[in-house]
Amino acid sequence: MVKLNVIYTRTGDTGETGLGDGSRRSKSDARVAAMGDVDETNCAIGLALLAVRNMSDAADLAIEPVLTRIQNDLFDLGADLCLPAQAHEKPGAVLRVAASQVKAIERAIDALNAKLHPLRSFVLPGGTAAASALHQARAVCRRAERAMVALASIEGEAVGEAALAYVNRLSDYLFVAARAANDFGRSDVLWAPGANQSESADQTEDDE
C-alpha cells in the first residue's frame, strides 16, 4: 500500500530525484523525462475525461470507463519506468506493464473503430470539446512515446516491450475515441490540402 504523508522532502532541491531502486538521477535525465511525459499524458486524459462526462451520449460512447482504466494503467507505466530492469529479474517480482494491458486497449480500439464513419482525409484536432481534448491527449501521448523510444536507444537503459507497445496503442485509442466523440466521425473536421493557398495569393495581390 502506498502511503505519502510528506509532500516536500527537500531532497530534490539540487536538481536530482530518486528512482525506484534508490539511485539518484538528474531531473533532466532521459528516464525522468519519459516519466514526466507519461504523467503529463495522464493529466491530459483527466481533462479529456471531464469533457467526455459532459457529453449527452457519454454512456453510449463507452469511452469513460476505458479512460478511467487507462489512467490507472499509466501509473503502472510510470512505476515500470521508475524502476530500471535488473539483470536476472524474476517475472512478477516488479510491477511492469503487461501484455494483457496492451490487449485490453486493442479490444477497446476495435470496438470503437467498428462503429466509425469511413475516414476519407486526415482529421484536424477539433469538433466537440471532448474530441478536441482527446486529440490533445493523443498528441501528448505521442510525445511520451518519443521520450520512451529515445530512452530505450540509450546504452544501458532498458524499456520493456509491453511498455512501448502500450503507449503506442494508447495514442491509437485516443485517436479513435476522438472520432467517436465527433458523432463517430460524422462531425470530424477534415484537412483540405492547400485549401487556403489561393486565398493567400489573392490577398497578397490585393496588398500590392
C-alpha positions as a Python dict, from the first residue, in 0.01 Angstrom:
ca = {
    (1, 'M'): (0, 0, 0),
    (2, 'V'): (133, 342, -96),
    (3, 'K'): (140, 591, 191),
    (4, 'L'): (252, 951, 134),
    (5, 'N'): (237, 1181, 434),
    (6, 'V'): (514, 1428, 349),
    (7, 'I'): (468, 1637, 34),
    (8, 'Y'): (803, 1813, 29),
    (9, 'T'): (1127, 1641, 127),
    (10, 'R'): (1387, 1894, 4),
    (11, 'T'): (1583, 1602, -145),
    (12, 'G'): (1519, 1733, -497),
    (13, 'D'): (1639, 2086, -432),
    (14, 'T'): (1972, 2014, -602),
    (15, 'G'): (1804, 1910, -928),
    (16, 'E'): (1806, 1536, -868),
    (17, 'T'): (1533, 1284, -795),
    (18, 'G'): (1522, 922, -683),
    (19, 'L'): (1424, 619, -888),
    (20, 'G'): (1252, 311, -752),
    (21, 'D'): (1582, 134, -696),
    (22, 'G'): (1709, 418, -476),
    (23, 'S'): (1951, 558, -734),
    (24, 'R'): (1963, 931, -796),
    (25, 'R'): (1919, 1089, -1138),
    (26, 'S'): (1922, 1443, -1268),
    (27, 'K'): (1572, 1577, -1328),
    (28, 'S'): (1682, 1633, -1688),
    (29, 'D'): (1771, 1262, -1724),
    (30, 'A'): (1607, 1080, -2016),
    (31, 'R'): (1429, 832, -1788),
    (32, 'V'): (1293, 1106, -1565),
    (33, 'A'): (1183, 1300, -1875),
    (34, 'A'): (995, 996, -2005),
    (35, 'M'): (825, 951, -1669),
    (36, 'G'): (723, 1317, -1675),
    (37, 'D'): (574, 1288, -2023),
    (38, 'V'): (374, 984, -1914),
    (39, 'D'): (247, 1184, -1617),
    (40, 'E'): (150, 1471, -1847),
    (41, 'T'): (-36, 1226, -2071),
    (42, 'N'): (-233, 1113, -1768),
    (43, 'C'): (-319, 1474, -1680),
    (44, 'A'): (-438, 1539, -2036),
    (45, 'I'): (-655, 1228, -2022),
    (46, 'G'): (-802, 1352, -1694),
    (47, 'L'): (-915, 1671, -1869),
    (48, 'A'): (-1049, 1471, -2163),
    (49, 'L'): (-1241, 1253, -1921),
    (50, 'L'): (-1419, 1557, -1779),
    (51, 'A'): (-1516, 1667, -2131),
    (52, 'V'): (-1644, 1318, -2215),
    (53, 'R'): (-1856, 1308, -1898),
    (54, 'N'): (-2026, 1631, -2008),
    (55, 'M'): (-2143, 1475, -2334),
    (56, 'S'): (-2511, 1381, -2351),
    (57, 'D'): (-2428, 1046, -2512),
    (58, 'A'): (-2128, 968, -2289),
    (59, 'A'): (-2273, 633, -2179),
    (60, 'D'): (-2334, 526, -2539),
    (61, 'L'): (-1974, 601, -2636),
    (62, 'A'): (-1836, 377, -2357),
    (63, 'I'): (-1520, 590, -2353),
    (64, 'E'): (-1535, 695, -1987),
    (65, 'P'): (-1468, 353, -1829),
    (66, 'V'): (-1182, 289, -2071),
    (67, 'L'): (-1018, 623, -1992),
    (68, 'T'): (-1058, 556, -1620),
    (69, 'R'): (-879, 223, -1659),
    (70, 'I'): (-610, 384, -1874),
    (71, 'Q'): (-532, 641, -1604),
    (72, 'N'): (-456, 359, -1363),
    (73, 'D'): (-250, 180, -1631),
    (74, 'L'): (-40, 493, -1679),
    (75, 'F'): (57, 484, -1313),
    (76, 'D'): (166, 125, -1374),
    (77, 'L'): (370, 253, -1668),
    (78, 'G'): (526, 524, -1451),
    (79, 'A'): (618, 263, -1191),
    (80, 'D'): (765, 45, -1468),
    (81, 'L'): (984, 331, -1593),
    (82, 'C'): (1079, 433, -1239),
    (83, 'L'): (1250, 101, -1173),
    (84, 'P'): (1506, 14, -1443),
    (85, 'A'): (1511, -354, -1531),
    (86, 'Q'): (1764, -555, -1335),
    (87, 'A'): (1968, -847, -1460),
    (88, 'H'): (1802, -1178, -1375),
    (89, 'E'): (1481, -1003, -1268),
    (90, 'K'): (1220, -1261, -1175),
    (91, 'P'): (885, -1238, -1362),
    (92, 'G'): (624, -1078, -1141),
    (93, 'A'): (874, -954, -884),
    (94, 'V'): (840, -595, -1006),
    (95, 'L'): (534, -408, -1134),
    (96, 'R'): (568, -400, -1512),
    (97, 'V'): (319, -317, -1786),
    (98, 'A'): (173, -648, -1901),
    (99, 'A'): (81, -775, -2245),
    (100, 'S'): (-276, -814, -2117),
    (101, 'Q'): (-299, -437, -2074),
    (102, 'V'): (-194, -387, -2436),
    (103, 'K'): (-456, -639, -2548),
    (104, 'A'): (-724, -457, -2348),
    (105, 'I'): (-654, -134, -2535),
    (106, 'E'): (-657, -320, -2867),
    (107, 'R'): (-1002, -457, -2786),
    (108, 'A'): (-1122, -106, -2698),
    (109, 'I'): (-983, 26, -3027),
    (110, 'D'): (-1154, -248, -3227),
    (111, 'A'): (-1487, -190, -3053),
    (112, 'L'): (-1489, 183, -3135),
    (113, 'N'): (-1335, 151, -3480),
    (114, 'A'): (-1614, -82, -3592),
    (115, 'K'): (-1864, 199, -3536),
    (116, 'L'): (-1668, 482, -3701),
    (117, 'H'): (-1769, 658, -4022),
    (118, 'P'): (-1515, 580, -4300),
    (119, 'L'): (-1211, 805, -4287),
    (120, 'R'): (-1161, 993, -4616),
    (121, 'S'): (-900, 1251, -4515),
    (122, 'F'): (-668, 1340, -4231),
    (123, 'V'): (-856, 1471, -3929),
    (124, 'L'): (-790, 1811, -3776),
    (125, 'P'): (-793, 1822, -3394),
    (126, 'G'): (-1133, 1979, -3340),
    (127, 'G'): (-1506, 1926, -3336),
    (128, 'T'): (-1665, 1874, -2996),
    (129, 'A'): (-1493, 1977, -2674),
    (130, 'A'): (-1442, 1610, -2589),
    (131, 'A'): (-1290, 1530, -2928),
    (132, 'S'): (-1055, 1828, -2902),
    (133, 'A'): (-942, 1722, -2555),
    (134, 'L'): (-887, 1363, -2670),
    (135, 'H'): (-677, 1485, -2964),
    (136, 'Q'): (-471, 1695, -2722),
    (137, 'A'): (-416, 1388, -2505),
    (138, 'R'): (-319, 1191, -2817),
    (139, 'A'): (-52, 1448, -2909),
    (140, 'V'): (91, 1446, -2555),
    (141, 'C'): (89, 1065, -2561),
    (142, 'R'): (292, 1067, -2882),
    (143, 'R'): (550, 1287, -2707),
    (144, 'A'): (566, 1037, -2421),
    (145, 'E'): (620, 760, -2673),
    (146, 'R'): (904, 953, -2838),
    (147, 'A'): (1065, 1007, -2497),
    (148, 'M'): (1041, 635, -2417),
    (149, 'V'): (1187, 537, -2754),
    (150, 'A'): (1472, 785, -2701),
    (151, 'L'): (1533, 635, -2356),
    (152, 'A'): (1538, 282, -2497),
    (153, 'S'): (1801, 386, -2753),
    (154, 'I'): (2049, 482, -2479),
    (155, 'E'): (2301, 212, -2397),
    (156, 'G'): (2224, 56, -2062),
    (157, 'E'): (1871, 197, -2044),
    (158, 'A'): (1608, -75, -2092),
    (159, 'V'): (1239, -13, -2162),
    (160, 'G'): (1002, -310, -2169),
    (161, 'E'): (844, -419, -2496),
    (162, 'A'): (497, -417, -2342),
    (163, 'A'): (552, -63, -2210),
    (164, 'L'): (646, 63, -2556),
    (165, 'A'): (356, -122, -2717),
    (166, 'Y'): (113, 14, -2459),
    (167, 'V'): (195, 380, -2517),
    (168, 'N'): (180, 326, -2894),
    (169, 'R'): (-165, 164, -2874),
    (170, 'L'): (-282, 434, -2636),
    (171, 'S'): (-232, 710, -2892),
    (172, 'D'): (-428, 498, -3142),
    (173, 'Y'): (-711, 458, -2892),
    (174, 'L'): (-722, 831, -2820),
    (175, 'F'): (-750, 898, -3195),
    (176, 'V'): (-1047, 666, -3246),
    (177, 'A'): (-1204, 791, -2922),
    (178, 'A'): (-1178, 1149, -3051),
    (179, 'R'): (-1354, 1045, -3371),
    (180, 'A'): (-1622, 866, -3170),
    (181, 'A'): (-1677, 1188, -2973),
    (182, 'N'): (-1744, 1360, -3307),
    (183, 'D'): (-2058, 1157, -3376),
    (184, 'F'): (-1845, 856, -3464),
    (185, 'G'): (-1655, 1054, -3725),
    (186, 'R'): (-1952, 1215, -3899),
    (187, 'S'): (-1864, 1555, -3749),
    (188, 'D'): (-1488, 1528, -3788),
    (189, 'V'): (-1306, 1840, -3904),
    (190, 'L'): (-1120, 1723, -4214),
    (191, 'W'): (-797, 1851, -4361),
    (192, 'A'): (-839, 2012, -4703),
    (193, 'P'): (-486, 2015, -4853),
    (194, 'G'): (-390, 2358, -4986),
    (195, 'A'): (-741, 2495, -4935),
    (196, 'N'): (-617, 2838, -4827),
    (197, 'Q'): (-331, 2884, -5073),
    (198, 'S'): (-530, 3059, -5347),
    (199, 'E'): (-692, 3283, -5086),
    (200, 'S'): (-348, 3380, -4954),
    (201, 'A'): (-225, 3454, -5306),
    (202, 'D'): (-529, 3674, -5373),
    (203, 'Q'): (-467, 3862, -5050),
    (204, 'T'): (-102, 3921, -5147),
    (205, 'E'): (-206, 4063, -5484),
    (206, 'D'): (-455, 4293, -5314),
    (207, 'D'): (-187, 4417, -5075),
    (208, 'E'): (38, 4503, -5369),
}
